[in-house]
Amino acid sequence: MNKMKIAIGCLLLSMGVGITASAQESRVEIPAAEASQSTSPLAGWTFGILGGWDENTPVISLPQYAEDMKYLKNSGLSLGISAKYALTNWLYCRADVLWVQKNYKMNRTAYNSSSILNSEYTNDYLSVPLMAMVSFGYDFRVFAYFGGYVGYWLSGHRKGNTYSMDYLLYLDLSSTEYDQDWEFDSNRDNRFDAGLVFGGGFAYTFMHHFEVSAEARYYYGMTDVQKGYMENNNIPHYNSTLAITAGVAYKF
């Protein structure tokens, strides 16, 4: 419910920014020096790089038999390239190609014990968001966007501690640590990742062509990270990721 409220709120914000930008478009005058460069074959395009911090929250409803398990959010990084094209003075189409980490933690309490097992999972994704973006202003611009993304799980890593088989046989609570790559299982794991993306931020243009920006973005995952490999015993698991990024770009 909270995720849906955020999605609706950001969509309304995007619509509001678009209406405001449209109203202001007729009042924004483009300097003659910049207008003279419009004959360039790349006129209207902006290319840049961006990167920053993200926080992923696993969205999962655990069944009754798994009440001793807790999935927790965890932070990561994102880095990539961005391209946008100005359809009008306030409306853009935008596409990014990003490496995004969607990490999480899992804690589990041993049966009839207060001892807790800790696990930390690192997941690397290739993500391609496609968005419609509205923006207003001139040198200083405020923008918002909404769209969808597709992604591909590249690799994973996990570390933590677990009980040995002696726990099952003799209730031995001593644990062993592990730190290893998370091997992809074609029967269990889903490499494909897709969902909605929306966000906004601000940008500043200087020397006519150079742009710096900062933005907040939210990925609303709509694909289960696991396949239905257990009959009548699957636990749907979705990613929900907030990213804060900064970027630099060149405007043609």
N, C-alpha and C positions, 0 to 999 in steps of 0.2 A: 504493500500500500504506500509506504514512504517513497519507494522508487518511482511509482506511478505519479505521485504528487510532484516529484522533482521533474519528471519528464514533461508533464503538462505545464508546469511553471516555466521551464526553459523554452518550450514551444511558444507560449504566450509572449515571453520576453522577445523572442526572435521576431514574432509578428509585429510587436510594438516598435522595435528598432527599425524594421523595414518600412513601416508606415511613416515614422519620423524622418527616416532618410529620404524617402520618396518626396516628402513635402519640402525638404531642404535642397533637393537636387537642383531645382531651378535657380536657387540663390547662390550656388557655388560656382565661381568662375575659375576656369583653368588658366593659369598663366600662359602667355603667348609662347614663352620659351619651351614649356612642356608640350604645348599643343603642336609646335613645329616638329616634334619628335614622333608624332603619331604615325608617320609613314613607315616606321621600322617594322619588319616582319614579325617581331616579337612584341609589338606594342600591345599593352593591356595585360601582359603576363608579369607575374612576380614569382621568383624562385628563391628558396631559402632553406636554412637548416634550423632545427629546433630540438630541444631536449630539456629534461627536467626530472622531477620526482613524481611517483605515483603511489597510490595506496589501494590495494585490492581487498575487497571483502567478499568471501565466499557466501553465496546464497544457497542454503541447503536446509531442508526439513528432515531432521533425523527421526527415524521410527522409534518406537518405545524400547526396542531391544538395544538401541545404541545411545541411550540417555547418558552413558558415561563418557561420551565423546563430545568435544567442543571444537568447532572450527572458528578460527580467529583471523582477523585482518592482518596484513603484513605489507610493508613498503617495498618499493622497487624503483627502477629507473626506466626512462624512455628516451629514445634518440632516433632522429630520422630527417627526412627531407620533405619539403612542402612546395606545392605549386598552386597558384590560383590565377584565374582569368577574369578580368572585369567585363561583365556583360553590359553594365551601365555604371554610372558614377557611384551607385550604392549597392548593386547586386553583383555577386561574384559566384563562380563555381570553384570549388577547391578540392584537391586530392592530396593526401599525404601517404608516404611509405615509411613505416616506423618499426623499430624494434621496441617491444613493450614487455615489461615483466609483470606477470600476474601471480604474485606470490601469496602464500597463506600459511597459517600455522594450525596444528591440531594437537590438542591436549586430551589425554584419556586417563581416567581414574581406574586403577586396578580393582577387580572384583573383591569386595569385602576388605578394602584397604584404602588408606588415605594417600598412598603413593601415586604420583602422577607421571605419566609418560609424555614427553614433549617431542614433537616432530615439526620440522620447518621445511616447506616445499618451495623451491624456486622454479618458475616456469617462464620460458622465453618464447615470445610469439612474434611472428611477422604480421603486422596489421596494416590494412589499407582502408582508411576512412575516405568516403566520398560525401561531400557536403555542399549544401547551398548556404551562402554566407551573405548577410546584409551588414552594411557599414555606413557610418556617416561621419562627417567632419572633413578636414582637409589635411594639414600636416599632422595634427593629432586626431586619430580616428578611434571610435568605439565600434566594436563589431560583435555579432552573435551568429551562430550557425547551427544547423540541424541536418542530420543525414544518417547514413548507415555505414557499417564497416564489415569487412571480411578479414579473417586471419587464419594463420597456420601455426600450429604448435611446433617449435623448432627443437627444443631440448628442455630437460628438467634436471633438478638436483634435489636431494633430500638429505637431511641430517637430523639426528636426535638420539633417543635411547629406547630400548625395548627389552622386554623380559625374555629370558632364555626358556627353553623347553622345560627346565626344572621347575618353572612356575606352574606349568600345567600339571606336572607330576607330583611335586612336593610343596607347592605354594612358596617357592623360593623367590623372594622379592628383589634379589640382586638383579641389576640390569646391565646391559651391554650397550655401548655407543656405536653408532654407524654414521658414515659420511660418504655418500656414494651418488653416482649418477642415477637419475630416475629413468629406467629403461622403458621405451615405448612398447606397449602391448596392443597389437592390432585387434585383439578380441575384446579388450577392456577400454582402451583409451581412444578418445576422439581428437584427431589432429585439427579438424575444422572448427573455426570459431567465427561467430557472426552475431550481430546485434545492432542496436541503435547508438548513435553518438551525438552529443550536443554540448554546447559550451559557449564561451564568449571571452572577450578581453579587450585590450587596447593596443594601438600601434602608433608609432611616431616616425614620420618621414623627414629626413634631412638631406641636404644637397640634392634634392629632387629625386634621387634614385635609391637611396639607402633607407632601410626600414628596420626598426627594432620593435619587438612586440613581447607581450606577456599575456598568458591566457590560462583559463581553467577549463577542463574538459571532463566529461563523464561518459564512460562506456557502459551501456546497459546490455549485458550478455543475454542472448536468447538461445544459445545452444548448450546442451549438457556436455560437460567435459568428459563424461564417461558414456560408453555405449551400454545398451541394455543386455549386459552379458550374464546377469543372474535372473533367472525366472522368478517372478513374484517377490524379488528381494533387492530391487535396485533403489539407490538413493540418488535422486536428481541433484546435480551440483552445477551452479552457474556462477560466473564471475561478474563482479560489479566493481568497476575501477574508476577512481578519481585521479586525474593527472593535472599537475601544475607545471607549465613549461614556459620557457623563454626562447626567443628566436631572433635571427638576423636574416635579412633578405635583400635582394636587389630587384628593383622595379624597372621594367623596360618602358 
